[in-house]
């Protein structure tokens, strides 16, 4: 157990644990990376804490990991991922026997987390991530070009608001209905509008002054 008295050992253990756990999330390794990651992280907490505290810190650490997964699958804006990373860092830092050891452990989580992304270049991605990543090319055969052309032709055209835009609503141009956003204005129903900007399928409109 002398090796665990070294301040830097936390960097190695938490780094490997996080590397394999996040690696299991990114790529399909049939649980092998997951088991290795759980093993390393459990060893880290077990060395420095009593049994009851080990369970608590493991829960905090894995709740953090779960938040990262949920962010990637459901929200994808980084909020839950940031909270999750905070939980993981807090759990290893609090468990460390000294400030220096805690710093090493925190660095280990960060290095292991970023290094796990390298697995994406080597192994098959999980379907979870291919579903939330746009991989299809916007080709004419897929119908994207015709859609972009149709919306692009709406620029500077006039129409009518079918309901109140506050700021989102429905407009009608050339007998076709579109979802649109007003340019910071409250546009009431039946008001004449003009398309002032088109970004993909987002239509920005302004009311026409009488």
Steps between C-alpha positions, in 0.01 A plus 500: 500500500809730507434612146175662613691729733636682194316822424497441123336156509156660502570653159575156355202321654235765440641563152473135400161462667351799321672404174337157491160605636453781248656277236220249565251782450648615168573163340352152515748281691241256637556611858875432511594866536216549746624225731856631487381853576284390792792300636745792492257749649393259775865440590561874524216563743564180697862592572419834661150458648298282734242265347203729556677799354617293203139428404400867530789622287441228242139614473605865453759402240261282300218754526743741333568246227126448453444874460760510224321217320160664540633828367633330190184299439222742593607862539836533328565856618774428752308596814459153648843398375657788693312404817598139447867584462475710815363202694778274376771752588350574841476133593868424429625826652308459827615139535869582465712499818664835422460807282782393271361150462158648426649721231666200340170310509313789337762524226467124451125528438548783252783329313317168495179664381660681208718201412191277475396691188791335322306173513259650247781491243573133561183314595142487374281780632193418703167560321418748777747752359440436132133582553569841651774589252403623156690273262284521189611733226250761395466365148252571224404131498399528866280798419694760696595722205142539384388586853774760542414651162132526586567680826769718345253627243278634779746781578337844456165345410183627666231301671255504789513387862250221558521542878670722754881483475634544852758447366433158339199436282375394157503706184359449152693587185378408151228280652753295699534504877832530681619527858669835557652721768439872534796733529445589865148622425155389607320454169127449524292272283419613142789750494693529175858382543823486302774237522822681594729203565511126425744272679447140390134444587485786750299792364532845657225748419402861567164667470452729207449859600175647378 
